[in-house]
Amino acid sequence: MMRRIFFIATIISWVFVQGGHAQVFDKNIQKLQLTYQLINSLYVDSVNGENLVEEAIVGMLKSLDPHSVYISADEVAAMNEPLDGSFEGVGVQFNIMDDTLLIVNPVIGGPSEKVGIRAGDRIIGIDGDNVAGIGIKNSDVFKYLRGKKGTKVNLTIQRRGTKGDLEFVVVRDKIPLHSVEAAYMATSKTAYVKISRFALNTHEEFIEAIKVLKEHDFENLILDLRGNGGGYLKAAIDIADELIDEDKLLVYTQGINSARREHQARKKGVFEKGNLVVLIDEGSASASEIVSGAVQDWDRGLVIGRRSFGKGLVQRPFDFPDGSMVRLTIAKYYTPAGRCIQKDYEDGVDAYHNELGERYLHGELSNADSIHFDEALEFRTKVAGRTVYGGGGIMPDVFVAVDTSMYSDYYRDLIASGSVNRMVLNYVDQNRQQLAERYTSYSDFELEFELDSAVVQQLIDEGSTAGIEYNDEQWGVSKPLAVVQLKALIARDLFTPSEYFQMINPISEAYQKAIEIVESKRDYTQFLK
């Protein structure tokens, strides 16, 4: 443990000496080491040295900003996986239903699909161990099915309509985690791309999606970054580079101990011309704000939706020998117009994270007039000279209030209890073969599939089983939304996540507004003046 203390001290020592603060460092680190030694040698009870060190690190970082954090070794892999863009395993999307491991979908081209495992199959045995009816958890499934590429796992499968158990040998492989969740033609003129996070493979996925969409000769693009909490800075820069002319500044970073570093558009992008809309909301953060800020500052396109999260800090990871790490904020990032969009965190971490709730309470999500910016943080866009603001996120060019017209506590409780997902899983599981035979394409499904009253009743019954008391009045309010969401979830399980968004987006006012404006030359130009 002392080895770890001295390792940390060495890291800090290097940083302080580089900054010319060696003498101050010596006093502070000596105090830290002495305190640890006193506790370890003289404290009345036994102590966990590792916990002491971790809590000391957490305490130091907590006094800085909300994004400088310590991450334990166990948490590092889980945190990095979505951003690394892949993991090693058998390649199945699963859910646990009735204490049985149900395969929702095998990953297309993945090792499970290659050996013939299908959606709807139930895994009852893994390497000879029974995994059905034993209270298996998601964490248990990961331990069983994930492993190094090239290793084998034996799966015992039960399949509807097939007598006896089926045995499969699956060779684990790299399984991609896609960050471009949807790409389709919203209309004959307008393409739509949904990016859920900025990962290592996001740029490559985006290029491939645009390549396929260009076969339809689209004129306009809607880039949906709603709910995208960010990711890698480089991925954001690469996406912005595809939308903005060469040699234009996309973003720059700077801190007291970090020199200004500028990132320019370096190459001809795949969509530098044509009407562009970026959709954002209060869940759009960090890398999403870099892209939307660059688009807005260069008057390249319109930003539509609600004010973004407001994270303008850049973190750098520092790894420790035991696999844990510190993510330390080393700089702020600035949009091309010079804006830092980091929201205030002077009132502490709790207040910082509760700020989104405060927006709702103050009416900001429903009324743009409730949003007030500091005039001292007023900036001008680079081409049209439009007024934009720093400090507290990206304010969209076109505000769209959150839609609560179909909201009810009853439907919220159905979703929160898992009743909606369970009902869809059961329905698709029981009817998969008939659905697959009848709807051979998404277009057929979209046009012909209807949820009858018996299916809707299944959801109400599922909720009752979960203890959600039926409310007729509230169900009347939410039923139109529920029907569309159920149909979208069924489409996702039968096809891909892209079809889910294709089904659900038309009931979104922000999406409808984006299409309306992006396809109107007059309106689009007017908003950019």
N, C-alpha and C positions, 0 to 999 in steps of 0.2 A: 504493500500500500504506500509506503514511503517513497518507493520508486515512482509511483504514479504522481505523488505530490511533487517530487523533484522534476518529473517530466513536464508537468504543468508549469512549474516555476521556470523551467528552461525556456518554454515557449513564451511566457510572459516577459521573461528577462530579455529575450531577443527583440520583442516588440518594443519594450521600453527603451532599451539601449539605442535602437534605431531612431527613436524619437528624441533622444538626448535627455531621458529622465532616469538615468541609471541610479542616482542616489536616492530619489524618491521611491523607486522600485525596491531597492534593497531594504529599506525600512518597512515597507508594506508587506513584502513577501516574508521577511523575517518574523513579523507579527503573526502572519497566517500560519507559518510553520510551527512557531512556538505554541500557538493556541492548540494546534493539532497534537503536538507532543504532550502538552499538559493534560489534555483530555485522555489521550491514549495511556498515559503513565499514572495519573493520579485520580481520575474520576471514580466515584464511589461504585458505579456499576459497570458491567461489561458493555462495550459499545461496538457498533458495526462501523468499522473504519471506512468502508466503501460508501455507506450511506452518508457519513459525515462529509466526505469529499464532495459527493454529488450535490448535497444540500447547500454546501458552501458555494459551489459553482452556480447553482440555480439562484441563490440569493444575490450573488454579484450581478448576474445577468438581468435579474428582475428589476434592478435599479436603473437599467439603461433604457431600452425601448421594448415594445411588445413582440418584436420579431427576432431579438437576440435571445437564443434559447439553447439549453442543454438537451441533448437527445441521447437516451441510453442505447446500448448496443442492440438490444432487442427491438427497439423502435426504429433504428436507422434503416434496416432493410425494408420494413413496411412503408416507411416514408419515401424511400428512393424508388421503390418498384414502379409506381405509376409514372414517374418522370423518366426512368430508365427505358420505359417503353416495352419491356418484356420481362418474362420470368420463365423458369424451367419447370415443366410439369407435363401432364397428360393432355391438357387442352380441352377442358370442358367447362361450360357455365352450368352451375348446379344450384339446387335449392334443397333444403331439408324439409320434407313433407311427410307427415304422419310417421315421424321417426325413421324415415327412409331417405337415402340419398338419391334424389331425382335429378337426372340430366336434363336441363332445360334446353341446351343446345351444345353440340360439340363445336369447337373452333374450326372454321372452314380451313381445310388444308392441314389441320393439326394432327398429332399422332393418334388420337382417339377416333377421329373421323376416318382416317386412313385404314384402320383395322375393322371398320364397320359398325362402330358404336353410334347409336342414333339418339335424337331427342326423344324423351319419354322413357328411355331405359332407366332401370333402377339398379344401382350398385348395391349388392347385398354382401359382397365379400371382397376383401383386398388382401392379396398375398396370403390367402388362407384364413384370415381373421374375419369373423362375422362382424358386419358393421350395421346391420338392420335391427331396429328395436332395442338398441342399447343406449339411447340418449346421446348419440353422436352430435358434436358441435362443429361449427365452421372451422375452428382452429384445429380440430382433430383431422378434418378432411384435408386441410393444407399439409399437415404432417405426413399423411398417408400418400397423397397424390403428387406433391411437389418433390423434386429431387434433381440431381445432376443430369444434364443432358447425356443420353446414351444408356442410362440405367433403365431397368425393366420393372414393370409392376403388373401383377396378375389380377385381373378384375373378373369377378363373378357377377353376371348380369341376369336380371329378370326382365322379360320383354312381353308386353301385352300381345296376346294372340299366338305366342310361341310356348309350347310345352317344354318344361324342364328349364334348367339354368344354362346360360351361355357362358363360355369361358373365353376371355380375350387376354392376350399378352401385348401390353402397350409399352413402346420404347419412348421414354421421356425426351422432350425436345424443347427448343426455345419457343415460347408462346408469345405472340405480339399482343400488346395492350394498345388499342387504337385510341388516339386523341382526336382524330377527325371522325366524329360520331355519325355525321350525316352529310350527304352531298347529293343534291337532286335538282331538277328544274322546277322552280316554284311556279313559273308560267313559261310560255313559249319564248319569252325574251329574257327572263331573269333566273339566274342560278342562285342556289342557296347552299352555304357550307357552314356546318356547326363544328366549332373547335371547343372541346371540353377542358383542355389543359394544354400547357406548352411544354412538351416533353422532347426527348432526344430525337424522336422520329416524326415530330409534328410537321416540320417543313417538307420532308419527303412525302408524307401522306397528303399534305395540301397540294403539292405539285401534281401528284397522281390524280387527285380528285378533280382538279381544274382541267387536266389533260382529258379525262373522260367527259367532263361537262362541255368542253369545247367542241365535241362532236355535234352538239346541238346548236352551235353558233350563237351562244348567249351574248347579250349586249350589256346586261347589268349584273351586279353581284351583291348579294346580301351575305355578310360575314357575321355570324351569330356568336358573340362572346358572352352571352348572358350566363351567369353562374360560373364562369371560368375564373377560378381563383388564382391563376397565374402559373408559374413554373420557371423554366430556364430563360434567362435574359437573352441568350443567343437565339433561342427559338423564336422569341418575339421579334427580334431584329430581323431574322430571316424572313418571317412572314411580312413584316412591314416593307422590307426590301422588294417583295414581289408586287407591291401595290403602289410604290412611290418611285418617282424618277431617280435616275442615277445621280450621284454626288450630293444629294440632299441629306442634311443632317436628320437622323431618325431619333436619336436620344443621346444624352451624355450623362456621365456619372461623375460625382465629385464629393470628396469628404475632407475633413481637416487633415487626415493622414493619407488621403488618396488623391493623387493629382487628377485633374480633369481629363477624362477619356471620352472622346467623341466616336460615335458609330454612324457612319454614312451609308447611304444606299450605294451598293457597289456594282450592281449589274442590272441588265434589262429584266424587268419582272414580267410575270405571266399575266398580270392584269393592271397595267399602269394607265390604261385608257378605258373609258366607259364609266357609267354611273355606278357609284359604290356607296353602300350603306353598311355601317357597323352597328349591331345591336348590343347594348350593354344594359346592366342593371346594378343594383346594390351589391350583387355577388361577384361582379367583375372586378378583379384586383390585379395589381402588380403588372405582370407581363401583358394582360389584357388592356391595362391602362396605357402601357407603352405603345401598343399598336393603335388604339383608338385616339390617343393623344397626338401621335404623329400624323394620322389621317386628318384629324381636325385642324392641327396647326398649319398644315400645308394646304388646307382647303381642298384636299384630294377627294373627300367624300363627306357624307353626313353621318353624324352619330345620333342614333335614335334610342330612346328608352328612358332610363332613370339614372340619377347620379351614381357613379361607380363607387367602389369601396373606399379608395383613398390610401393606397399603400405605395409610397414612393421611396422606399428604403431598399438598399441592395445588401444581401447577406453573402458572406463567404464561409464555407465549411472548413473547420479545423478538426482533423481526425485524431483520436487518442489511440494508444496501442491496444486497448481492450475492445475496440470496435465502436465505442461511443464517439460523439462529436459535439462540438460547439458550433452553432451557426451564429456568427457575429456580424452585426450591421457595420459595414465599413464605409458606406457612401450613400448619398441620395441620388436618385436619378431625376433628370430634367427633360421635359419635352422640347421639341425644336424651338418653340417660342420662349423657352427659359423658365417654364413653370415647374415647380415641385408640387406634386399633388398629394403629398403625404398629409393625412389628417392629424389633428392634434392628439397627443398622448400624454400630456402633462398631468392629467387627473388619475393616471394609473392604468394598469392593464385591464382591470374589470370594467372601468368606465369606457375604455377604448373598444372593448369587444361588445359592450352593450349599446354602443352608439347607433347601430343599425336599428335596434328597438326604439331608441329615442327618435329616430327619423319617422318611424311609423306613428308614434304617439304625438309628434308635433305636426302631423299631417303632410309631411314632405312626400310620401309615396303616392299621395292622391292629388296633390296640388303643387305646381311648380312655384307659385307665389310664396310658399312657405320656406323656400330655400334662399338664404341670404349669404352673399360672399363679401369678403373684406375688399373694399375698393383699392386698398394698398396692394392687393395681389392681382390686379387687373393687367392682362396682357393682350397683345394683338396677334391675330393669325398672320402667317408669313406672306400670303398672296392678297387676300381680300381685305385684310385689316379688321376682321370681325373681333369683337370683344370676347375673350375667354378668361377664365380665372384659375389661379393656383390655390393650393391649400384645401384639401378635402375632396379629392376625386375629380373625375372628368364629368362636367355638366353637359348633357347631350344638347345637340342643336335643336332637336325636336323632342319635347317631353311627352311621355305616355304614362299615364297613371296606372298603378296596379289595379287589376280588374277584380273586384270583390262581388260582382253582381251574382255569381253562382256559388259563392262561398256560404257554407253553413258549418256549425260546430259538429253536426251529425256526420257529414261527409268527411270532415277533418279527422274525426275519431275513427271512422272506417279505415282511412288510409293509415293513421298512426298505429292502429292495432294489427296491421298486416292483413286485414280482411280482404282488401282489394287484390293484393298480390296472390294470396292463397286461392281466392276464387278463380282468378285467371289461370293459375297453375293447374287447378283441378279441371277446369273447363277444357283447356287445351290438351291436357293429358287424356281425358276421356274421349275427346273428339278429334284427336290429331289426324288419324288416318282419313276420316271423312273430309276434314277441312283441307288437307293436302291434296286430296283427289279432286275436290270441287274447285279450289282456288289455286290454280297452277302459277299464277302471277299476282303481284301486288295490285296491279290495275284491276284485275277481276275481283279481288277481295274488296278493294275500295269501293267499287261500283255496286257490288251485289250483296255483300255481307251485311246483315242486319241483326242486332241483338233483340231477340224476342223477350217477351215478358217473363218467361220461365228462367232465362239466363239472368236477367236483372234481379229476379227474386232470389236467385242463388247468392247474390251479393248481400242482400238484406238478411238472409238466413245465416250466412257466414258471420255477419256482424253480430247477430243475436247470440250465436254460439260463443263469440268473444266477449259477450257482456255489453254490447253497444245497443242501447234501447232505441227501437225504431221511432223516428219522429216524422210523421207524414208531411207536415208543413215544410220542414227543413229539407226533406228529401225532394219535395216538389221544386225547391229552389235549385238544388244541386244536381238533379237528375240529368239535365242536358249535358253538363260537364262530365258526369260520371259515365254516361253512355259513350261519349267520345273517347275518354281515357281508357275505358275497358276495351274498346275496339282497337285503340292504338297499342295497348299492351299485348293484345292477342296478335296483332300484326307483327310486333317485335319478336314474339316467340315463334311465329311461323316463318318470318323472313329475317330481317336484320334491324338493328337500332335505327338505321336511316329511315325505314318505313314507319317506325314509331313517331319520329319527328314530322315526317311528311303527313301523317294523320292528325297529329295534335296541334301543329302550328297554325292552321287556319282559324282556330278559335282564339288566337293571341292577337290582341289589338295592336301591339308593337309590330308584329309580323305583317299584319294587314296594312298598317300605316307605311311600313318600309316598302312594300310592293307598290302601294299607291303613289308614293313620292318618287321612288326610283324610276318608275315607268312614265312619269310626267316630266317632260323636259322643262316646262315652265315652272312647276313647283320646285323641282330639284335645283334649278338655277337660282330661283328666288331665295331659297334658304341659304345658299352659299354666298349671297351678296353681303 
